[in-house]
Amino acid sequence: PSYVFLKGNVEILYDDGNILNINPYNPIAISSEVIGRIKKIKVNSSKIVTVENLTSYNRINDDKSTFIFLSGYHNTDKQRFLKKIAEYNKEVIWYHFGDIDPDGYYILRNLINKTGIPFVPLYMGIEQLERFKKYCKHLEKNDVIKAKTLINNHFYEEVMNYKLENDCKLEQEMISWLNR
């Protein structure tokens, strides 16, 4: 099975009536086999942040947020989990914290397209590329192709153009490490 890692102020109600309370200091991992038994998820924070990388997930903390580690591209079980959260938590703001490279934005676009949730990138913009410039890497051929595709699809064109013009990309682990 795959797992969804979760931390924040969250209450999970299972179809058998059991309730699991989670807090930011006691993260859990929920098996994909268990996701189908969840009846309702109540998030008691104003924002939900999906995180691409496990190291960054472990580093990032904020008592006012709920964090979900999805391990890059999500599968259908994780998609169902996110939709279940969205169904019962319409007032929260959804963010995605991923690599500041074209693939990180492909993951963001995939999240939006597959879940219908209006995710917004977090710490994934030009400001971070400029601030952490000395940690940036050069774009690979595949990065250039993906950035141009995202530009053609009008998906965060400004950030993609900046990456192409400056030949740069940044791993999210650098931001989570330097922002601690």
Backbone as a chain_set.jsonl record, in Angstrom:
{"seq": "PSYVFLKGNVEILYDDGNILNINPYNPIAISSEVIGRIKKIKVNSSKIVTVENLTSYNRINDDKSTFIFLSGYHNTDKQRFLKKIAEYNKEVIWYHFGDIDPDGYYILRNLINKTGIPFVPLYMGIEQLERFKKYCKHLEKNDVIKAKTLINNHFYEEVMNYKLENDCKLEQEMISWLNR", "coords": {"N": [[0.831, -1.209, 0.0], [0.285, 2.333, -0.458], [1.082, 5.391, 1.303], [-0.359, 8.186, 3.009], [1.008, 10.901, 4.487], [0.37, 12.859, 7.306], [-0.041, 15.854, 9.142], [-1.173, 18.121, 11.593], [-3.985, 19.985, 12.92], [-6.396, 17.902, 12.998], [-9.352, 15.99, 12.572], [-10.455, 12.765, 12.131], [-13.096, 10.846, 11.026], [-14.138, 7.598, 10.988], [-15.87, 5.062, 9.043], [-16.842, 3.161, 10.802], [-17.428, 4.501, 13.084], [-15.331, 5.17, 14.757], [-13.061, 7.678, 15.921], [-10.292, 9.639, 15.072], [-7.983, 11.789, 16.386], [-5.671, 14.162, 15.369], [-2.637, 15.944, 15.838], [-0.358, 18.76, 15.315], [2.116, 17.904, 16.301], [2.259, 15.212, 16.435], [2.532, 13.498, 13.946], [0.97, 11.378, 11.456], [0.76, 8.407, 9.402], [-1.344, 7.353, 6.902], [-2.602, 4.452, 5.586], [-3.222, 3.53, 2.193], [-5.103, 1.575, 1.996], [-6.783, 2.099, 4.105], [-7.924, 4.533, 3.591], [-10.34, 4.37, 2.156], [-12.13, 3.729, 4.153], [-12.647, 6.011, 5.518], [-14.967, 8.313, 6.637], [-15.413, 11.037, 7.109], [-13.458, 14.019, 7.184], [-12.258, 16.469, 9.226], [-10.686, 19.48, 9.143], [-8.969, 21.562, 11.228], [-7.713, 24.053, 10.699], [-6.584, 26.954, 8.891], [-5.337, 26.635, 6.476], [-4.233, 24.217, 4.073], [-1.436, 22.366, 3.2], [0.076, 20.682, 0.672], [2.921, 18.649, 0.29], [5.77, 18.025, -1.61], [8.19, 16.621, -1.099], [9.598, 14.334, 1.227], [11.602, 14.998, 3.118], [11.33, 17.794, 3.279], [8.671, 17.893, 4.187], [9.013, 16.815, 6.754], [10.546, 18.816, 7.918], [9.062, 21.203, 7.826], [6.868, 23.207, 9.717], [3.969, 24.526, 11.276], [1.65, 25.776, 13.341], [-0.802, 26.647, 12.474], [-1.465, 25.415, 10.163], [-2.238, 22.554, 8.09], [-0.436, 19.788, 7.033], [0.311, 17.721, 4.278], [1.949, 15.005, 3.029], [2.567, 13.87, -0.134], [4.283, 12.524, -1.809], [5.382, 13.36, -4.385], [3.914, 12.91, -7.545], [0.519, 12.195, -7.158], [-1.493, 9.25, -6.39], [-4.566, 7.468, -7.231], [-5.817, 6.803, -4.797], [-4.785, 8.69, -3.0], [-5.719, 10.95, -4.253], [-8.474, 10.601, -3.871], [-8.488, 10.873, -1.087], [-7.709, 13.589, -0.778], [-9.871, 14.833, -2.057], [-11.9, 14.076, -0.332], [-11.2, 15.497, 1.962], [-11.511, 18.108, 0.941], [-14.246, 18.121, 0.465], [-15.442, 18.373, 3.001], [-14.297, 20.631, 4.053], [-14.564, 23.353, 3.033], [-13.794, 25.976, 3.442], [-11.065, 26.248, 3.742], [-7.768, 27.211, 2.571], [-5.893, 26.007, -0.098], [-2.609, 24.924, -0.628], [0.394, 24.171, -2.451], [3.561, 22.901, -1.912], [6.405, 22.521, -3.55], [9.17, 21.389, -5.615], [10.992, 24.008, -7.216], [10.969, 23.786, -10.052], [10.322, 22.857, -13.48], [9.056, 20.313, -13.341], [8.029, 20.282, -10.736], [5.989, 22.123, -11.04], [4.466, 20.754, -12.894], [3.528, 18.725, -11.253], [1.974, 20.278, -9.514], [0.048, 21.237, -11.362], [-1.088, 18.787, -12.085], [-2.212, 18.038, -9.615], [-4.224, 20.012, -9.377], [-5.758, 19.525, -11.72], [-6.574, 16.814, -11.396], [-7.926, 16.722, -8.973], [-9.605, 18.9, -8.801], [-9.29, 20.868, -6.992], [-8.419, 24.164, -6.007], [-5.377, 24.631, -5.925], [-2.586, 26.599, -4.819], [0.699, 27.685, -5.515], [3.262, 27.442, -3.028], [6.018, 29.073, -1.673], [7.325, 28.81, -4.132], [8.138, 30.527, -6.131], [9.423, 33.291, -8.141], [10.609, 34.977, -6.299], [11.774, 33.207, -4.414], [13.599, 31.889, -6.073], [15.343, 33.98, -6.656], [16.167, 34.746, -4.078], [17.478, 32.457, -3.117], [19.472, 32.011, -4.936], [22.18, 31.171, -5.108], [22.001, 28.478, -4.593], [20.73, 27.367, -6.684], [20.258, 25.182, -9.518], [21.323, 24.327, -12.856], [19.122, 24.221, -15.686], [17.994, 21.185, -17.143], [17.777, 19.505, -20.334], [15.227, 18.306, -20.537], [13.865, 19.81, -18.608], [13.708, 22.301, -19.865], [12.055, 21.727, -22.041], [9.672, 21.002, -20.678], [9.14, 23.421, -19.296], [8.63, 25.167, -21.428], [6.352, 23.951, -22.453], [4.566, 24.345, -20.319], [4.435, 27.138, -20.404], [3.206, 27.471, -22.918], [0.762, 26.447, -22.234], [-0.169, 28.384, -20.61], [0.395, 28.323, -17.864], [1.519, 29.477, -14.992], [3.32, 31.232, -16.334], [5.081, 33.425, -15.97], [6.903, 32.596, -13.979], [7.993, 30.352, -15.262], [9.16, 31.549, -17.533], [11.089, 33.109, -16.236], [12.74, 31.104, -15.191], [13.717, 29.958, -17.565], [15.012, 32.178, -18.745], [16.985, 32.671, -16.867], [18.231, 30.28, -16.559], [17.726, 28.378, -14.4], [16.797, 26.365, -11.571], [15.334, 25.067, -8.551], [15.61, 22.988, -5.752], [13.138, 22.003, -3.421], [13.979, 21.225, -0.905], [16.094, 22.844, -0.192], [14.89, 25.287, 0.403], [13.195, 24.585, 2.535], [15.134, 23.839, 4.36], [16.678, 26.178, 4.725], [14.752, 27.954, 5.618], [14.1, 27.215, 8.164]], "CA": [[0.0, 0.0, 0.0], [0.959, 3.623, -0.337], [0.702, 6.085, 2.521], [-0.485, 9.632, 3.064], [1.522, 11.411, 5.753], [-0.495, 13.972, 7.681], [0.154, 16.487, 10.444], [-1.987, 19.322, 11.759], [-5.143, 19.798, 13.804], [-7.32, 17.197, 12.123], [-10.19, 14.947, 13.158], [-10.887, 11.819, 11.107], [-14.195, 9.974, 11.433], [-14.182, 6.397, 10.162], [-17.226, 4.557, 8.816], [-17.272, 2.342, 11.939], [-17.694, 5.4, 14.205], [-14.103, 5.56, 15.451], [-12.557, 9.018, 15.632], [-8.863, 9.811, 15.295], [-7.57, 13.184, 16.476], [-4.264, 14.343, 15.021], [-2.157, 17.302, 16.101], [0.861, 19.044, 14.543], [3.321, 17.341, 16.902], [2.164, 13.761, 16.345], [2.113, 13.171, 12.586], [0.627, 9.98, 11.209], [0.704, 7.946, 8.021], [-2.574, 6.596, 6.682], [-2.462, 3.507, 4.488], [-4.221, 3.665, 1.126], [-6.153, 0.602, 2.281], [-7.659, 2.661, 5.134], [-8.558, 5.754, 3.08], [-11.712, 4.054, 1.78], [-12.974, 3.6, 5.352], [-12.835, 7.327, 6.127], [-16.271, 8.899, 6.334], [-15.34, 12.499, 7.129], [-12.216, 14.598, 7.704], [-12.419, 17.871, 9.615], [-9.412, 20.16, 9.311], [-9.136, 22.72, 12.106], [-6.704, 25.059, 10.381], [-7.04, 27.79, 7.78], [-4.738, 26.239, 5.202], [-3.706, 22.873, 3.88], [-0.267, 22.421, 2.342], [0.629, 19.409, 0.226], [4.37, 18.781, 0.207], [6.3, 17.076, -2.591], [9.355, 15.881, -0.642], [9.479, 13.901, 2.618], [12.503, 15.784, 3.962], [10.686, 19.091, 3.506], [7.507, 17.637, 5.036], [9.478, 16.645, 8.134], [11.123, 20.075, 8.412], [8.119, 22.317, 7.849], [5.894, 23.193, 10.812], [3.179, 25.732, 11.456], [0.478, 25.361, 14.106], [-2.031, 27.104, 11.818], [-1.591, 24.718, 8.883], [-2.223, 21.101, 8.018], [0.514, 19.384, 6.003], [0.091, 16.397, 3.706], [3.021, 14.569, 2.139], [1.976, 13.018, -1.166], [5.337, 11.812, -2.528], [5.392, 13.731, -5.803], [2.615, 12.721, -8.196], [-0.365, 11.4, -6.306], [-2.24, 8.174, -7.026], [-6.018, 7.641, -7.092], [-6.193, 6.759, -3.382], [-4.443, 9.994, -2.422], [-6.665, 11.874, -4.868], [-9.729, 10.406, -3.138], [-8.263, 11.443, 0.243], [-7.757, 15.05, -0.908], [-11.253, 15.215, -2.373], [-12.685, 13.895, 0.899], [-10.89, 16.661, 2.795], [-12.123, 19.282, 0.313], [-15.699, 18.005, 0.608], [-15.868, 18.799, 4.335], [-13.502, 21.778, 4.51], [-14.657, 24.285, 1.907], [-13.274, 27.297, 3.792], [-9.595, 26.271, 3.824], [-6.996, 27.569, 1.387], [-5.02, 24.893, -0.469], [-1.296, 25.276, -1.17], [1.31, 23.076, -2.756], [4.965, 23.249, -1.741], [7.177, 21.556, -4.31], [10.394, 21.883, -6.224], [10.808, 25.139, -8.123], [11.43, 23.366, -11.364], [9.126, 22.571, -14.278], [8.349, 19.122, -12.867], [7.258, 20.689, -9.562], [4.768, 22.764, -11.541], [3.653, 19.688, -13.48], [2.86, 18.085, -10.114], [0.936, 21.229, -9.103], [-1.017, 21.2, -12.37], [-1.725, 17.481, -11.938], [-3.072, 18.118, -8.423], [-5.399, 20.832, -9.707], [-6.582, 18.848, -12.735], [-7.123, 15.525, -10.956], [-8.77, 16.852, -7.779], [-10.522, 20.036, -8.904], [-9.001, 21.766, -5.863], [-7.638, 25.306, -6.507], [-4.075, 24.746, -5.265], [-1.733, 27.747, -5.099], [2.066, 27.324, -5.132], [3.798, 28.049, -1.81], [7.484, 29.121, -1.718], [7.721, 28.233, -5.412], [8.134, 31.591, -7.122], [10.623, 34.029, -8.53], [11.232, 35.491, -5.067], [12.631, 32.164, -3.844], [14.709, 31.66, -7.004], [16.305, 35.07, -6.47], [16.694, 34.718, -2.707], [18.349, 31.293, -2.924], [20.135, 31.868, -6.235], [23.443, 30.428, -5.046], [21.701, 27.052, -4.472], [20.037, 26.934, -7.895], [20.926, 24.307, -10.479], [21.016, 24.629, -14.25], [18.053, 23.433, -16.281], [18.324, 20.089, -18.051], [17.016, 19.576, -21.588], [13.837, 17.973, -20.233], [13.301, 20.961, -17.891], [13.418, 23.345, -20.854], [10.873, 21.266, -22.786], [8.505, 21.107, -19.793], [8.873, 24.845, -19.036], [7.998, 25.715, -22.639], [5.001, 23.387, -22.515], [3.761, 25.065, -19.326], [4.214, 28.49, -20.943], [2.196, 27.332, -23.973], [-0.519, 26.165, -21.566], [-0.458, 29.559, -19.762], [0.441, 27.884, -16.471], [2.615, 30.162, -14.301], [4.236, 31.642, -17.398], [6.114, 34.338, -15.475], [7.926, 31.795, -13.295], [8.662, 29.52, -16.275], [10.026, 32.434, -18.317], [12.237, 33.46, -15.39], [13.627, 29.932, -15.152], [14.381, 29.836, -18.857], [15.903, 33.327, -18.944], [18.082, 32.624, -15.901], [18.746, 28.914, -16.533], [17.788, 27.982, -12.987], [15.751, 25.623, -10.877], [15.701, 24.939, -7.142], [14.962, 21.909, -5.009], [12.427, 22.535, -2.259], [14.706, 20.916, 0.331], [16.928, 24.01, 0.154], [14.031, 26.296, 1.023], [12.762, 24.109, 3.859], [16.309, 23.831, 5.228], [17.098, 27.552, 5.016], [13.645, 28.673, 6.249], [13.789, 26.638, 9.48]], "C": [[0.866, 1.261, 0.0], [0.427, 4.306, 0.917], [0.571, 7.579, 2.278], [0.002, 10.041, 4.439], [0.769, 12.698, 6.056], [-0.09, 14.514, 9.042], [-0.602, 17.805, 10.457], [-3.087, 19.04, 12.753], [-6.28, 19.226, 12.971], [-8.089, 16.149, 12.915], [-10.691, 14.066, 12.025], [-11.961, 10.911, 11.705], [-14.247, 8.805, 10.458], [-15.612, 5.884, 10.057], [-17.734, 3.662, 9.944], [-17.532, 3.177, 13.196], [-16.46, 5.819, 14.984], [-13.64, 6.937, 14.977], [-11.077, 9.064, 15.98], [-8.568, 11.298, 15.296], [-6.067, 13.266, 16.264], [-3.879, 15.768, 15.392], [-0.824, 17.511, 15.389], [2.117, 18.346, 15.052], [3.33, 15.815, 16.923], [1.675, 13.367, 14.954], [1.808, 11.684, 12.449], [0.77, 9.68, 9.723], [-0.531, 7.066, 7.9], [-2.381, 5.732, 5.438], [-3.556, 3.731, 3.451], [-5.371, 2.691, 1.332], [-7.182, 1.14, 3.273], [-8.436, 3.872, 4.617], [-10.026, 5.514, 2.724], [-12.667, 3.933, 2.957], [-13.217, 4.931, 6.051], [-14.159, 7.911, 5.663], [-16.179, 10.414, 6.2], [-13.995, 12.927, 7.706], [-12.482, 16.067, 7.997], [-11.041, 18.456, 9.894], [-9.655, 21.425, 10.118], [-7.982, 23.699, 11.939], [-7.188, 25.804, 9.138], [-6.431, 27.415, 6.441], [-4.226, 24.809, 5.251], [-2.567, 22.996, 2.875], [0.134, 20.996, 1.969], [2.114, 19.638, -0.041], [4.907, 17.653, -0.67], [7.356, 16.145, -2.014], [9.257, 15.549, 0.843], [10.387, 14.691, 3.558], [11.877, 17.132, 4.288], [9.455, 18.948, 4.396], [7.933, 17.523, 6.5], [10.015, 17.938, 8.729], [10.077, 21.151, 8.661], [7.102, 22.134, 8.976], [5.23, 24.55, 10.925], [1.897, 25.284, 12.154], [-0.842, 25.71, 13.424], [-2.288, 26.399, 10.494], [-1.664, 23.213, 9.086], [-1.342, 20.725, 6.836], [0.253, 17.947, 5.58], [1.244, 16.09, 2.76], [2.434, 13.568, 1.156], [3.0, 12.243, -1.973], [5.29, 12.093, -4.029], [4.011, 13.609, -6.413], [1.757, 11.802, -7.344], [-1.051, 10.297, -7.107], [-3.737, 8.375, -6.761], [-6.477, 7.596, -5.633], [-5.919, 8.106, -2.716], [-5.364, 11.076, -2.987], [-8.013, 11.808, -4.142], [-9.635, 11.02, -1.734], [-8.364, 12.97, 0.201], [-9.175, 15.538, -1.198], [-12.158, 15.088, -1.143], [-12.441, 15.059, 1.855], [-11.606, 17.892, 2.25], [-13.639, 19.295, 0.496], [-16.188, 18.573, 1.937], [-15.14, 20.026, 4.857], [-13.43, 22.835, 3.409], [-14.006, 25.639, 2.181], [-11.747, 27.366, 3.834], [-8.974, 26.685, 2.489], [-5.991, 26.441, 1.143], [-3.739, 25.407, -1.12], [-0.553, 23.998, -1.547], [2.731, 23.606, -2.652], [5.79, 22.162, -2.426], [8.466, 22.161, -4.818], [10.072, 23.053, -7.15], [11.511, 24.786, -9.427], [10.181, 23.037, -12.176], [8.359, 21.343, -13.789], [7.526, 19.426, -11.617], [5.949, 21.355, -9.954], [3.876, 21.776, -12.286], [2.88, 18.957, -12.379], [1.725, 18.978, -9.619], [-0.243, 21.185, -10.073], [-1.787, 19.882, -12.297], [-2.666, 17.462, -10.73], [-4.358, 18.876, -8.728], [-6.326, 20.081, -10.658], [-7.265, 17.589, -12.224], [-8.062, 15.641, -9.751], [-9.829, 17.939, -7.911], [-10.328, 21.048, -7.789], [-8.11, 22.9, -6.372], [-6.328, 25.523, -5.74], [-3.335, 25.989, -5.737], [-0.314, 27.346, -4.7], [2.532, 28.109, -3.907], [5.319, 27.95, -1.845], [8.024, 28.556, -3.029], [7.864, 29.294, -6.504], [9.485, 32.208, -7.406], [11.357, 34.551, -7.301], [12.186, 34.466, -4.461], [13.826, 31.87, -4.761], [15.77, 32.744, -6.856], [16.964, 35.008, -5.106], [17.717, 33.607, -2.498], [19.146, 30.979, -4.188], [21.401, 31.011, -6.17], [23.23, 28.917, -4.909], [21.002, 26.497, -5.716], [20.919, 26.039, -8.752], [20.554, 24.771, -11.884], [19.887, 23.721, -14.73], [18.623, 22.328, -17.171], [17.46, 20.247, -19.305], [15.53, 19.316, -21.343], [13.132, 19.105, -19.478], [12.871, 22.052, -18.869], [12.154, 22.981, -21.637], [9.615, 21.427, -21.933], [8.144, 22.566, -19.504], [8.164, 25.475, -20.232], [6.572, 25.196, -22.8], [4.082, 24.1, -21.528], [3.467, 26.49, -19.788], [3.123, 28.448, -22.016], [0.808, 27.061, -23.414], [-0.925, 27.285, -20.607], [-0.522, 29.183, -18.282], [1.699, 28.46, -15.827], [3.73, 30.555, -15.274], [5.382, 32.512, -16.882], [7.258, 33.571, -14.808], [8.698, 30.945, -14.307], [9.608, 30.37, -17.128], [11.264, 32.831, -17.526], [13.243, 32.312, -15.353], [14.414, 29.789, -16.449], [15.394, 30.953, -19.075], [17.136, 33.264, -18.05], [18.707, 31.24, -15.764], [18.872, 28.403, -15.097], [16.567, 27.183, -12.551], [16.253, 25.39, -9.459], [14.914, 23.811, -6.497], [14.311, 22.485, -3.752], [13.151, 22.248, -0.941], [15.581, 22.085, 0.771], [16.096, 25.07, 0.876], [13.606, 25.835, 2.406], [13.922, 24.08, 4.844], [16.67, 25.249, 5.655], [16.005, 28.37, 5.702], [13.318, 28.168, 7.649], [14.046, 27.651, 10.563]], "O": [[2.027, 1.238, 0.409], [-0.551, 3.859, 1.515], [1.283, 8.161, 1.459], [-0.529, 9.58, 5.45], [0.555, 13.526, 5.17], [0.17, 13.756, 9.976], [-0.659, 18.512, 9.451], [-3.12, 17.972, 13.363], [-7.029, 19.96, 12.326], [-7.544, 15.505, 13.812], [-11.285, 14.56, 11.066], [-11.76, 10.291, 12.749], [-14.384, 8.999, 9.25], [-16.464, 6.225, 10.878], [-18.938, 3.424, 10.038], [-17.823, 2.623, 14.257], [-16.535, 6.74, 15.798], [-13.801, 7.309, 13.814], [-10.658, 8.593, 17.037], [-8.864, 11.995, 14.325], [-5.293, 12.542, 16.89], [-4.688, 16.689, 15.277], [-0.221, 16.55, 14.911], [3.087, 18.209, 14.307], [4.295, 15.2, 17.377], [0.528, 12.948, 14.798], [2.307, 10.851, 13.206], [0.887, 10.586, 8.898], [-0.737, 6.151, 8.697], [-2.036, 6.235, 4.369], [-4.685, 4.082, 3.796], [-6.491, 2.95, 0.892], [-8.327, 0.689, 3.282], [-9.496, 4.199, 5.152], [-10.866, 6.379, 2.971], [-13.882, 4.026, 2.783], [-13.915, 4.98, 7.064], [-14.439, 7.994, 4.467], [-16.78, 11.007, 5.305], [-13.459, 12.278, 8.605], [-12.886, 16.82, 7.11], [-10.321, 17.984, 10.774], [-10.463, 22.267, 9.727], [-7.358, 24.117, 12.914], [-8.083, 25.343, 8.429], [-6.932, 27.817, 5.391], [-3.849, 24.279, 6.296], [-2.705, 23.642, 1.837], [0.487, 20.197, 2.836], [2.511, 20.694, -0.535], [4.55, 16.487, -0.5], [7.415, 14.979, -2.403], [8.87, 16.406, 1.638], [9.985, 15.018, 4.675], [11.89, 17.564, 5.44], [9.219, 19.788, 5.264], [7.278, 18.077, 7.383], [9.94, 18.128, 9.943], [10.197, 21.927, 9.609], [6.55, 21.05, 9.162], [5.853, 25.587, 10.699], [1.14, 24.488, 11.599], [-1.882, 25.14, 13.753], [-3.227, 26.747, 9.778], [-1.219, 22.676, 10.099], [-1.489, 21.287, 5.751], [0.008, 17.072, 6.411], [1.487, 16.829, 1.806], [1.875, 12.547, 1.554], [2.62, 11.375, -2.759], [5.173, 11.174, -4.84], [3.041, 14.14, -5.872], [2.216, 10.762, -6.872], [-1.179, 10.384, -8.328], [-4.124, 9.358, -6.128], [-7.431, 8.284, -5.271], [-6.746, 8.599, -1.949], [-5.741, 12.008, -2.277], [-8.614, 12.839, -3.84], [-10.598, 11.617, -1.253], [-9.028, 13.574, 1.044], [-9.617, 16.544, -0.643], [-13.067, 15.894, -0.943], [-13.376, 15.55, 2.487], [-12.234, 18.635, 3.005], [-14.241, 20.356, 0.663], [-17.25, 19.194, 1.985], [-15.352, 20.421, 6.004], [-12.348, 23.162, 2.921], [-13.699, 26.374, 1.242], [-11.193, 28.459, 3.953], [-9.578, 26.529, 1.427], [-5.323, 25.982, 2.07], [-3.78, 26.219, -2.043], [-0.83, 22.912, -1.038], [3.063, 24.637, -3.237], [5.866, 21.03, -1.947], [8.81, 23.298, -4.495], [9.018, 23.085, -7.786], [12.497, 25.405, -9.828], [9.09, 22.948, -11.614], [7.129, 21.337, -13.822], [6.434, 18.882, -11.455], [4.927, 21.178, -9.291], [2.657, 21.942, -12.307], [1.712, 18.613, -12.559], [0.632, 18.488, -9.335], [-1.397, 21.106, -9.652], [-3.011, 19.871, -12.433], [-3.777, 16.938, -10.808], [-5.45, 18.429, -8.375], [-7.534, 20.009, -10.43], [-8.413, 17.321, -12.578], [-8.899, 14.765, -9.53], [-10.842, 17.905, -7.211], [-11.115, 21.985, -7.655], [-7.144, 22.644, -7.091], [-6.197, 26.493, -4.993], [-3.438, 26.385, -6.898], [-0.129, 26.726, -3.652], [2.231, 29.295, -3.768], [5.86, 26.859, -2.028], [9.063, 27.896, -3.039], [7.724, 28.981, -7.687], [10.53, 31.72, -6.977], [12.587, 34.565, -7.268], [13.287, 34.819, -4.039], [14.934, 31.63, -4.281], [16.966, 32.457, -6.925], [18.175, 35.193, -4.985], [18.706, 33.791, -1.787], [19.454, 29.821, -4.468], [21.663, 30.217, -7.074], [24.174, 28.149, -5.089], [20.717, 25.302, -5.792], [22.147, 26.121, -8.718], [19.591, 25.515, -12.072], [19.72, 22.602, -14.245], [19.619, 22.53, -17.866], [16.518, 21.04, -19.32], [14.675, 20.023, -21.878], [11.94, 19.336, -19.682], [11.805, 22.649, -18.72], [11.29, 23.828, -21.864], [8.602, 21.933, -22.415], [6.963, 22.911, -19.471], [7.206, 26.229, -20.063], [5.687, 25.932, -23.238], [2.943, 24.425, -21.865], [2.362, 26.992, -19.582], [2.223, 29.288, -22.024], [-0.198, 27.399, -24.036], [-1.908, 27.154, -19.878], [-1.382, 29.664, -17.544], [2.808, 27.991, -16.083], [4.905, 30.254, -15.065], [6.525, 32.351, -17.309], [8.431, 33.86, -15.044], [9.921, 30.833, -14.218], [10.731, 29.953, -17.412], [12.364, 32.885, -18.076], [14.45, 32.528, -15.469], [15.617, 29.532, -16.436], [16.507, 30.704, -19.539], [18.206, 33.743, -18.426], [19.608, 31.042, -14.949], [19.957, 28.046, -14.638], [15.471, 27.319, -13.096], [17.45, 25.501, -9.191], [13.702, 23.698, -6.679], [14.882, 23.359, -3.099], [12.948, 22.965, 0.038], [15.787, 22.295, 1.966], [16.554, 25.673, 1.847], [13.653, 26.616, 3.357], [13.718, 24.276, 6.042], [16.94, 25.49, 6.832], [16.31, 29.393, 6.315], [12.362, 28.639, 8.265], [13.845, 27.359, 11.742]]}, "num_chains": 1, "name": "protein.A"}
